[in-house]
Amino acid sequence: MFRIAIIEDDKLDREIYKRCLEHAAAFQFTIAEAGSAAEGIELARNWKPDCILLDFNLPDMDGLEVMLQLRSLDERLPCAIVMLTACGGTELAVNAMKRGAMDYLPKGQVSAEVLAQTILNAIERFHISRHVEEQKASLESTVQQCQSLLGAIPQMVWMANAEGRVEYANGRWFEYTGRGMEEGGMVGSDLLHPEDRERTLSAWAQAAETGSEFEIEHRLRRASDGAFRWHLVRAIPFRDSSGRITRWLGTCTEIESHKQAEAVKLQKEKLQSIGRLAAGIAHEFNNLLVVVLGGASHAMESLPPSHEARELLKDVVQAGERAAELTRKLLAYAGKGNMYMEPTDLNEVVRDACNSLRNSFPNSIQLKIVAERDLPPVATDYGQMRQAVVDLLTNALEAIREGTGGTILVRTTRTELKEGAVPPVRPGNYVVLEVLDTGCGMSEETQKKIFDPFFSTKFTGRGLGLAAVDGYIRSSGGGVQVESEPGRGTRFRILLPAMQYVDPPGVFTMANGRAREQEG
């Protein structure tokens, strides 16, 4: 049984409508009536009908105004409305339907069958409309929740069409790439590191062809600083009813710290392995040198000054001394060298090393020294540290092509490292030595090898200078960093733990917590 409210100022018309509904044998209606708009609005709010038969021409307000008054706080009509009028055409019908009426009926067309069916159709359309609105509101709420969820996810989330063009991305994606959606581009675009582009495109093409999940680790450029950082990228395909791929949903998870930790671990294992081998070779070689140098020196002392063999023995001794220097560098690389650690002024070491090489610099190369005053001392072997500076200067000198000219800058300063800033160097206060040159620079592949023993980019050379520097600095609790690009020079950065005086006098404390005693 349906509840029908009749809002009509003409009593005769109300009676006609009631008679029509009472004679609709197939349906049962409960009827209430009101003679004015105000009474009708009150009736609708209290009685809660299923449908309202609403006269357009009421004495206190027209039917469109009544509909406006009937709308609740959520801007929805309480029930189905059928607009009735003795006059009016298509324009009135359109306006009524726009305001939310389910149907429009001229009074001259009212009959028992037509009126009852019109009401039933209006009620059905109203319930369908209300269900659609609820589903739409639920969908909008779900979309908002999904957008909030995607915005809170720390990964970049994106959706691409079947061809791989990005059509949606969350805020993390925009923040990292610095791009708007209109310039989203294709998966595998110029955001990729050049070395990763070919294999990424190949993997994407294979996934698209087979319809399998896409997964790869590659480097993506960060907009804020232009740095390429490692990401794990995964994407799954969505298909239509025919099995054809229509879109891809993917995520990009940054794994830079994992990659760095993995690289540090591998580098540490490699250094330990090579270090043990280098130390063993150096010790054995050193034992042989003792015999060679001792025998050659003894033979020279046994021969008269004019003997022709003395020059040959002198060459043997000099070659042996150079070989002994080689073993010292091998031991320094392995961290097994004999070192006398004492508080040392790094600026003094730098001046000494630079002065010893200044005369060997051609006029086309300028050597500059920028030393920060009042640096804290560092615990180091003066001779080993001086040799490390010499090796770095020699490397910088050789990096500047002959005849081209350039500048070598040696700079000292201090810094404080946070946890994980320069793996595996411990956090704390450090004294920094930088050697910068305007030479030919190095590729990323070359930078991975420069600290390996016997690696050299030069036709001649032992390839132990930088390896020895790295080994010595590591054994001193510090670290070595290198930044370079082909054609843009190189910067070596040496980090050594700073020391500070504490009570009692004569005791130095390292920034990382270790202490060494110096005679007062």
TARAVEN-V14229 format. One record per residue. RES is the residue in one letter. PSI is psi in whole degrees, -180 to 180 (NA if undefined). OMEGA is omega in whole degrees, -180 to 180 (NA if undefined). Layout:
# TARAVEN-V14229
<<RES:PSI:OMEGA> <RES:PSI:OMEGA>>
This chain:
# TARAVEN-V14229
<<M:132:-177> <F:143:180> <R:121:-176> <I:127:176> <A:129:178> <I:118:178> <I:101:-172> <E:130:-178> <D:-19:-180> <D:116:-176> <K:-37:-179> <L:-42:179> <D:-38:179> <R:-41:-179> <E:-38:179> <I:-45:-178> <Y:-40:-180> <K:-44:180> <R:-41:-180> <C:-44:-178> <L:-33:179> <E:-28:-179> <H:3:175> <A:91:-170> <A:-31:-174> <A:-11:-175> <F:156:177> <Q:130:-178> <F:143:169> <T:128:-169> <I:139:170> <A:153:-175> <E:156:178> <A:142:-176> <G:-3:180> <S:168:179> <A:-43:-178> <A:-44:178> <E:-39:-179> <G:-41:179> <I:-42:178> <E:-42:179> <L:-44:-178> <A:-38:-177> <R:-34:-175> <N:-38:-174> <W:-25:178> <K:70:-179> <P:165:174> <D:-26:179> <C:149:178> <I:127:168> <L:112:-169> <L:119:175> <D:138:-179> <F:-41:-175> <N:89:176> <L:153:-175> <P:-33:-176> <D:-21:175> <M:158:-179> <D:171:-175> <G:-35:179> <L:-38:178> <E:-37:177> <V:-43:179> <M:-38:179> <L:-40:-180> <Q:-31:-177> <L:-19:-179> <R:133:-178> <S:-172:-178> <L:-30:179> <D:16:175> <E:29:179> <R:144:174> <L:147:-176> <P:-21:-177> <C:-178:178> <A:146:-180> <I:132:173> <V:119:-178> <M:131:178> <L:141:178> <T:147:179> <A:-22:179> <C:162:-178> <G:150:-176> <G:-145:-175> <T:-38:-178> <E:-43:179> <L:-40:179> <A:-44:180> <V:-43:180> <N:-40:179> <A:-43:-180> <M:-37:178> <K:-35:-179> <R:-9:177> <G:0:178> <A:142:-180> <M:-22:179> <D:169:-179> <Y:133:-176> <L:119:173> <P:143:-177> <K:-28:-179> <G:-16:-179> <Q:5:-177> <V:129:172> <S:167:-177> <A:-46:-177> <E:-45:-177> <V:-45:-176> <L:-45:-179> <A:-44:-179> <Q:-37:178> <T:-44:180> <I:-47:-180> <L:-43:178> <N:-38:180> <A:-42:179> <I:-43:-179> <E:-45:179> <R:-36:179> <F:-46:-179> <H:-38:176> <I:-45:179> <S:-42:179> <R:-40:178> <H:-41:178> <V:-42:179> <E:-43:179> <E:-42:178> <Q:-39:178> <K:-44:179> <A:-40:178> <S:-41:179> <L:-43:179> <E:-39:178> <S:-41:179> <T:-42:179> <V:-44:179> <Q:-41:178> <Q:-42:178> <C:-41:179> <Q:-39:177> <S:-41:179> <L:-45:-180> <L:-34:178> <G:-29:-179> <A:-18:-179> <I:132:-178> <P:-17:179> <Q:161:169> <M:131:179> <V:134:-178> <W:159:175> <M:134:-178> <A:157:176> <N:-176:-175> <A:-29:-179> <E:-9:178> <G:11:178> <R:127:-177> <V:125:-179> <E:-18:177> <Y:145:175> <A:153:179> <N:179:-175> <G:-34:180> <R:-38:-180> <W:-47:-180> <F:-41:-179> <E:-43:-177> <Y:-46:-175> <T:-23:-178> <G:22:-176> <R:155:172> <G:169:-178> <M:-31:-178> <E:-19:178> <E:31:-179> <G:-41:176> <G:-175:-178> <M:155:171> <V:128:-176> <G:29:-178> <S:-160:-176> <D:3:171> <L:-20:-176> <L:149:171> <H:137:-178> <P:-34:-178> <E:-17:-178> <D:-9:-170> <R:-47:-175> <E:-47:-178> <R:-30:177> <T:-47:179> <L:-37:178> <S:-44:179> <A:-38:179> <W:-44:180> <A:-39:179> <Q:-42:179> <A:-41:180> <A:-36:-179> <E:-42:-177> <T:-15:-177> <G:19:-179> <S:170:177> <E:147:180> <F:129:178> <E:132:-179> <I:154:171> <E:122:177> <H:173:-176> <R:134:179> <L:141:-179> <R:130:177> <R:130:-174> <A:-34:-173> <S:-35:-178> <D:1:179> <G:5:-178> <A:145:175> <F:127:-178> <R:145:-176> <W:139:177> <H:146:169> <L:120:-176> <V:127:176> <R:144:178> <A:142:177> <I:146:-179> <P:148:170> <F:140:-175> <R:157:173> <D:-174:-176> <S:-23:180> <S:-2:180> <G:1:-180> <R:136:179> <I:127:-180> <T:-29:180> <R:170:178> <W:138:173> <L:125:-175> <G:163:176> <T:152:174> <C:115:-179> <T:123:-179> <E:130:-179> <I:26:-177> <E:-46:-179> <S:-37:177> <H:-44:179> <K:-42:179> <Q:-45:180> <A:-39:179> <E:-43:180> <A:-40:179> <V:-42:180> <K:-46:180> <L:-42:179> <Q:-41:179> <K:-44:179> <E:-39:179> <K:-44:-180> <L:-40:179> <Q:-42:-179> <S:-49:-180> <I:-36:180> <G:-44:178> <R:-41:179> <L:-45:-179> <A:-41:180> <A:-42:179> <G:-45:179> <I:-44:-178> <A:-42:180> <H:-45:180> <E:-43:-179> <F:-37:-180> <N:-37:177> <N:-40:178> <L:-38:-179> <L:-35:178> <V:-43:179> <V:-46:-178> <V:-50:-177> <L:-41:178> <G:-44:180> <G:-43:-179> <A:-43:180> <S:-43:179> <H:-40:180> <A:-39:179> <M:-41:-179> <E:-23:-179> <S:-18:-177> <L:148:176> <P:155:-177> <P:-30:-176> <S:0:-175> <H:136:-175> <E:-21:-179> <A:-14:-177> <R:-37:179> <E:-40:178> <L:-42:179> <L:-33:178> <K:-40:177> <D:-37:179> <V:-43:180> <V:-44:-180> <Q:-42:178> <A:-39:179> <G:-38:178> <E:-37:176> <R:-38:177> <A:-35:178> <A:-37:176> <E:-38:178> <L:-43:179> <T:-36:178> <R:-38:179> <K:-38:176> <L:-44:179> <L:-36:177> <A:-41:178> <Y:-41:-179> <A:-6:-178> <G:23:-177> <K:8:-176> <G:159:176> <N:114:-176> <M:142:175> <Y:100:-176> <M:128:179> <E:156:176> <P:126:-172> <T:141:175> <D:111:-177> <L:-35:178> <N:-38:178> <E:-42:178> <V:-44:-179> <V:-46:180> <R:-42:-180> <D:-48:-178> <A:-42:-179> <C:-42:179> <N:-34:-179> <S:-23:-177> <L:-11:-172> <R:-38:-178> <N:-21:-180> <S:-5:180> <F:132:175> <P:161:-179> <N:-23:-177> <S:-9:-178> <I:125:-178> <Q:132:178> <L:122:180> <K:142:178> <I:125:176> <V:104:-175> <A:127:176> <E:137:-179> <R:156:174> <D:42:174> <L:144:174> <P:154:179> <P:162:175> <V:149:178> <A:108:-176> <T:162:172> <D:117:-173> <Y:-49:-177> <G:-43:179> <Q:-40:-179> <M:-39:177> <R:-42:179> <Q:-36:178> <A:-43:178> <V:-42:178> <V:-45:-180> <D:-40:178> <L:-41:178> <L:-41:179> <T:-41:178> <N:-42:179> <A:-40:180> <L:-43:-179> <E:-21:180> <A:-22:179> <I:116:-174> <R:144:-178> <E:131:178> <G:-11:-177> <T:-28:-178> <G:163:-180> <G:-170:-176> <T:140:172> <I:123:-179> <L:127:175> <V:122:-173> <R:139:174> <T:143:179> <T:-169:178> <R:159:180> <T:164:175> <E:124:-179> <L:135:174> <K:169:180> <E:126:177> <G:5:-178> <A:-43:-180> <V:80:179> <P:141:-2> <P:24:-179> <V:137:-177> <R:153:178> <P:155:179> <G:-169:179> <N:135:-176> <Y:149:169> <V:136:-171> <V:134:172> <L:125:178> <E:136:174> <V:114:-178> <L:139:176> <D:160:179> <T:31:-176> <G:-156:-171> <C:-18:-180> <G:179:-177> <M:151:174> <S:167:179> <E:-36:-179> <E:-40:179> <T:-38:-179> <Q:-29:180> <K:-17:-173> <K:-10:-169> <I:-22:180> <F:5:176> <D:139:178> <P:136:175> <F:8:173> <F:133:-180> <S:141:175> <T:-3:-178> <K:154:-180> <F:-39:177> <T:161:178> <G:151:-177> <R:-20:180> <G:25:-179> <L:-9:-176> <G:-58:-178> <L:-32:177> <A:-42:179> <A:-40:178> <V:-48:-179> <D:-45:-180> <G:-43:-179> <Y:-44:-178> <I:-40:178> <R:-42:-180> <S:-16:178> <S:5:179> <G:12:-179> <G:-160:-179> <G:161:179> <V:130:176> <Q:151:178> <V:136:175> <E:130:-177> <S:154:172> <E:144:178> <P:127:179> <G:1:-177> <R:18:175> <G:-176:-175> <T:147:175> <R:120:171> <F:136:-177> <R:115:-180> <I:129:179> <L:123:178> <L:133:-179> <P:130:179> <A:152:177> <M:160:175> <Q:147:178> <Y:138:174> <V:165:175> <D:141:2> <P:161:-179> <P:144:177> <G:-3:180> <V:131:177> <F:142:177> <T:133:177> <M:154:179> <A:-26:-180> <N:8:172> <G:-13:179> <R:153:-178> <A:145:174> <R:145:-177> <E:137:178> <Q:135:-179> <E:137:-178> <G:NA:NA>>
